[in-house]
Amino acid sequence: MCLLIVGIVLSIMGLIALITAKFPLRKGVVVTGTHGRIAGGILILALPATLLVALIGYAIIGDSFVDFEGFVNIAVFGIIVAIAYGYAKKHAAPTLPPQEPPAVPPAP
């Protein structure tokens, strides 16, 4: 049940990024535009990817897949999140250090 909630939260985050074209990486760094939308689209794929992996697992292994399905779902969520954030980090605009005003020499 918790993994379903995680999948829904990831999908909602991806949908918000897809609609607003803003994908937040960390405080003060946001990937915008097409790259933000693509990263959001990757996050939306989290829930369908886990469903696909679960169906393939049940087809290949059978009922014993239930024993480790949670671990597989966590791994798929982790991989999807890593791909989305890796893509966004690769296409993030470089942050410039804050500009300091030039030092004014003292008046004679």
matplotlib code that plots the C-alpha trace (Angstrom):
import matplotlib.pyplot as plt

x = [0.0, 2.8, 4.5, 1.3, 1.3, 4.9, 4.1, 1.1, 3.2, 5.9, 3.3, 1.7, 5.2, 5.9, 2.5, 3.1, 6.5, 5.0, 2.3, 4.5, 7.7, 9.6, 11.5, 13.1, 16.5, 17.6, 17.1, 17.4, 18.0, 15.1, 15.2, 12.7, 11.4, 11.5, 14.1, 11.9, 9.0, 11.0, 12.2, 8.5, 7.5, 10.2, 8.7, 5.2, 6.6, 7.3, 3.9, 3.5, 7.1, 6.4, 3.2, 5.0, 7.9, 5.3, 3.4, 6.6, 7.8, 4.5, 4.6, 8.2, 8.4, 4.8, 3.3, 6.7, 7.3, 5.1, 7.9, 10.2, 7.9, 8.3, 12.1, 11.7, 9.2, 11.5, 14.4, 12.2, 11.2, 14.8, 16.0, 13.2, 13.9, 17.7, 17.1, 14.8, 17.1, 20.2, 18.7, 17.6, 21.0, 22.7, 20.5, 20.4, 21.7, 25.0, 24.7, 27.0, 28.6, 27.1, 28.7, 30.5, 30.7, 34.1, 36.2, 36.3, 39.7, 39.6, 39.5, 42.8]
y = [0.0, 2.4, 1.7, 2.6, 5.9, 6.5, 5.8, 8.1, 10.9, 10.5, 10.6, 13.7, 15.4, 14.5, 15.8, 19.1, 19.3, 18.5, 21.1, 23.9, 23.1, 23.5, 20.6, 21.6, 20.0, 21.6, 24.9, 27.6, 25.4, 24.7, 23.1, 24.9, 24.5, 21.3, 19.7, 20.2, 18.7, 15.6, 15.1, 15.3, 12.8, 10.4, 10.6, 9.9, 6.6, 5.3, 3.7, 2.1, 0.8, -1.0, -2.4, -3.7, -5.2, -6.9, -8.4, -9.7, -11.1, -12.9, -14.3, -15.6, -16.6, -17.2, -16.8, -16.9, -13.4, -12.0, -12.8, -10.1, -7.9, -5.0, -4.9, -5.0, -2.1, 0.0, -0.7, 0.4, 3.6, 4.3, 3.8, 6.0, 8.8, 8.6, 8.8, 11.8, 13.7, 12.7, 14.0, 17.2, 17.8, 17.3, 19.9, 22.4, 25.9, 26.5, 28.5, 31.5, 32.6, 35.7, 38.9, 41.0, 44.7, 46.0, 47.1, 50.9, 52.3, 54.6, 58.3, 60.2]
z = [0.0, 0.9, -2.4, -4.3, -2.4, -3.4, -7.0, -7.0, -5.4, -8.0, -10.8, -9.3, -9.0, -12.6, -13.8, -12.0, -13.6, -17.0, -16.7, -15.3, -17.1, -13.9, -12.2, -8.9, -8.2, -5.0, -3.2, -5.7, -8.8, -11.1, -14.5, -16.8, -20.3, -22.3, -20.1, -17.1, -18.9, -20.0, -16.4, -15.3, -18.0, -16.7, -13.2, -14.5, -15.9, -12.3, -11.7, -15.2, -15.0, -11.7, -13.1, -16.1, -14.0, -11.7, -14.6, -16.2, -12.8, -12.3, -15.8, -15.5, -11.8, -10.8, -7.4, -5.6, -7.0, -4.2, -1.8, -3.2, -5.2, -2.7, -3.2, -7.0, -6.8, -4.6, -7.0, -10.0, -8.2, -7.3, -10.8, -12.3, -9.8, -10.4, -14.2, -13.8, -11.5, -13.4, -16.6, -14.9, -13.3, -16.7, -18.3, -15.4, -16.1, -14.3, -11.2, -11.0, -7.7, -6.2, -7.6, -5.0, -5.5, -6.4, -3.5, -3.3, -2.3, 0.7, 0.0, 0.6]

ax = plt.figure().add_subplot(projection="3d")
ax.plot(x, y, z, "-o")
ax.set_aspect("equal")
plt.show()
